[in-house]
Amino acid sequence: MSDNRRATGREWFILNHWNVIKRSFLALLTSPFRTCLTLSVIAVSLAIPMTFYVLYLNALAVTSRLNDTCQISLYLRADLTSEQTASFVEKIRSEPDVRAVKFISKDEGLKEFSKISGFAEPIKYLADNPLPDVLVVMPAEEVVADHEISEAMLKRLIAYGEVEQGKFDLMWVKRLKGIGNLMRNLAVSLGVMLLAGVILTVANTVRINVMSRREEITIMRFFGATDSFIARPYIYSGIMLGFFGGLLAWWVNEFFVLCASYIVNELAELYGETYQMSLLSFGETSFVVIVSVLLSVIATKISLSRFNNI
Amino acid sequence: MIRFEQVSKSYLGGFQAIQQVSFSIAKGEMVYLRGHSGAGKSSLLKLISSIEQPSLGRIFFNGHDITRLGRDQIPEFRRQIGMIFQDYRLINSRTVYENVALPLEIEGYCSADIAKRTNAALDYVGLIDKSRYYPLTLSGGEQQRVGIARAIVHSPKILLADEPTGNLDPEMSAEILKLFTVFNRSGATVLLATHDSNLFNLKPCRQLVLKRGRLIGDYPAPDKGTGKNV
């Protein structure tokens, strides 16, 4: 037998891989219903955590936008002179946790109030301006991000003698952050469960394929087929299921997020805002497809390990 | 080429398929393995091809103890053997050509050699014109000829046939036997398990006779002049 040429290089690849890939693909097409079911299960299993992840990313984006608008309003005592007020503004501006300071005098405040309240006419008849001078303090990001630090800062600012009253309402931002974290935790926990589901589904599909070709495997073994030769078509089938399942999951996720984006936009318009929901990036989508392929290969290997003795 | 040394094979439950069997077969010999159903013929063939491992004793193939082969060495060893089955054992989802080419694919032959050898094997068994057919569209005799082409396509050192004519009529059996004889003349060893005495009459050769797992007779090939066993 030594006078015969063994396949090498490109020919070896075509014989051992390309032909097997074609055969594996055709094998998936010969049972379209089973293949579609498996792909659907993979797609839904991956799309659910993907969707929660996208929602988490969007919640994160919204809260970081809101962080810029978080501010502490300090209402100053009415009896301060303009020098005392200017000196206090400078003192606050030099505080370490302060990003920016905006001073709104009582006259500016009254003008703005007249404009937005719709009581411009009655206000004209007031003998005195009842509004205090207001110092709007924009804290640093790390202060906004931490509830305890922001509370401590508010207490410290209120303690100044020049301040009559202070206000810092962060609860709704924190609630939104909480929802975002819930999305993330749901994405992780559901992801783990559903990815296990992907493994079980693919393993079961491969098991059925192996069982239906048990006789063929036995014959191959009689003629000296190695484990890797026998496993190769199933591994390729697993890779294909994972790849197409991952792509389908991406498509399902895009569809749901685009639907949600439409609803979110309508809601944002009610508040005079626009918001475009962000989708998964190319890198994140590729990651999902790669994970899907890897899980399918793991599932295939688990399934094949049970049939090594055929 | 093959040597059995006090080989026994028992299965779970204590059934003794082979009991203390010793014999040897030389290179290029054609040997009948005879015995009634359940005598242990198939078990013996499985032991030679390492499908089963003996419970006791040793089996040598070309001087190598095959009972000590590791799991990863068995595929390489089996490539030296050609196997033929009573029920043909063809892959029905593959064409005749693809079935015959399978051992060459497993061994990693290049495409040109696969085509050359597969066509030669199909020509040898007279099925070159049916290479694109699927096994289930062929008659029993044709399917067995596909099985023979598959078994010899990679030029094995030994051909093991387990009741190859069991499902065939006498005329077809004679044709199949001719194929074995021609292959044997080319220098290959042939071990043919059968309970069909007609085959022996058509082509008298050495006989190993099994009964309830024991070797009860080893009759050499009859002398061509007298027709009697030497």
Interface residues (C-beta under 8 A of the other chain):
Chain A: M1 N4 R5 R6 A7 T8 E11 W12 I14 L15 N16 E215 E216 T218 I219 M220 R221 F222 F223 G224 A225 T226 F229
Chain B: S49 I51 D72 I74 P75 E76 F77 R78 R79 M83 R89 L90 I91 S93 L102 P103 E105 I106 E107 G108 Y109 C110 S111 A112 D113 R117 R150 H154 S155
